[in-house]
Amino acid sequence: MPRGVVPRQPARTGRQDKVRTTRVRASVTPGRPAQQRSKAAPQQRQKASTKPVPARAGKVAGQTAGKPSSYNPIAPERVAEILKRLDQLYPDVTCALTHSSAWELLVATILSAQSTDVNVNRVTPELFRKYPTVEAFAALTPEELEPDIRSTGFFRNKSKSVVGAAKKIVSDFGGQVPDEMDKLLTIPGVARKTANVVLGTWFKKAEGVVVDTHVHRISRRLELTTQNDPQKIEQDLMKIVPRDKWILFSHQVIWHGRKLCYARKPRCAECALENLCHAADKTWSTVDTHKGAKA
Ligand code: SF4
C-alpha cells in the first residue's frame, strides 16, 4: 500500500467506525472523511440518538439511499481524486496477458473472454510454440485449433474467431495486425474491447477505454456511469477521464477489480477509494450508500 493511502479498518467491535445514526447531508468534497463532514451540520448532530445503532453494509443506519441534490458523481474534482488514488495504488500496471507481439496479444485477448488471464497464460506459451506465426494460424481449421484452447472455455467460438482473425490479417493486412481502430474492427472476433487492448497496450494509442467485466462493474459502483452497455460505458468514461489517462486507467481499474473490488464481497475495508465510493453492495462503509450505484 503506498504511503498516504491507508483506508480505515473496521472496528474490533464489528461496528462500522464513525458511521452516524443521524441523517447527515453528505458533502461531495472528495477525500474528506464522513466524520469530518458531519461537523458541518452541528444542529443535525444535536438531534442524534444517544444510542448508536450499528449500520449494515449496503445501507447506513438512519439514512435513506437518496442522494443530496448537490451530489454530482462525475464532478471533475471527484473524478480527479479517484484517478489520483488509482495512480497511488497502481502506478505501473499494465496488461497481465503474456505476449510478445500484437498478434499474440490479440489472440490472448480473444481467449480471455469469460476466462481469467492466469488461465490464458497457461495455454498461450505452448500455443505460440506450436503455431509461431499468423500464417500458421491461418492455415488451420477451427476444429484443429479447438483442442489447444479448450481449457479457456467457449473454445468453439474462440477457435472460429482466432482462425478467422488470422485469415483476415493475412489476406487483407499482409500478415500485420493493423494499428487503426476501423481496420481492427473488421477482423472476426475483434470488438472495441479487444481493439482497445491491442491499440493501447501494444501500439500505445489511446483510441478508447477498455471496458471489460472489471471496468464495467467498478465504473458503475463508483457512479462514473449509469450505463450497462459496454460501448455506452466507454463513451461515458471517455468524457470524464482525460485522454492521456485512458490506457492506464483501464489497467488500474482491472487490477483493482482483481485485487479488491471483487464482483462478490468486495474488500471495501481495505480499499483506498472507500470514502469516495457509495456503492450499494459495499461490504463496509463510512459513507452513505446509493441505491443506483451497483454493479
Ligand atoms: S469501496 Fe468497495 S465497492 Fe467501492 S471501489 Fe472499493 S472495494 Fe469496490
Boltz pocket constraint, residues with backbone or C-beta under 6 A from the ligand:
constraints:
  - pocket:
      binder: B
      contacts: [[A, 218], [A, 221], [A, 260], [A, 261], [A, 262], [A, 266], [A, 267], [A, 268], [A, 269], [A, 271], [A, 272], [A, 273], [A, 274], [A, 277], [A, 278], [A, 279], [A, 281], [A, 282], [A, 283], [A, 284]]
      max_distance: 6.0
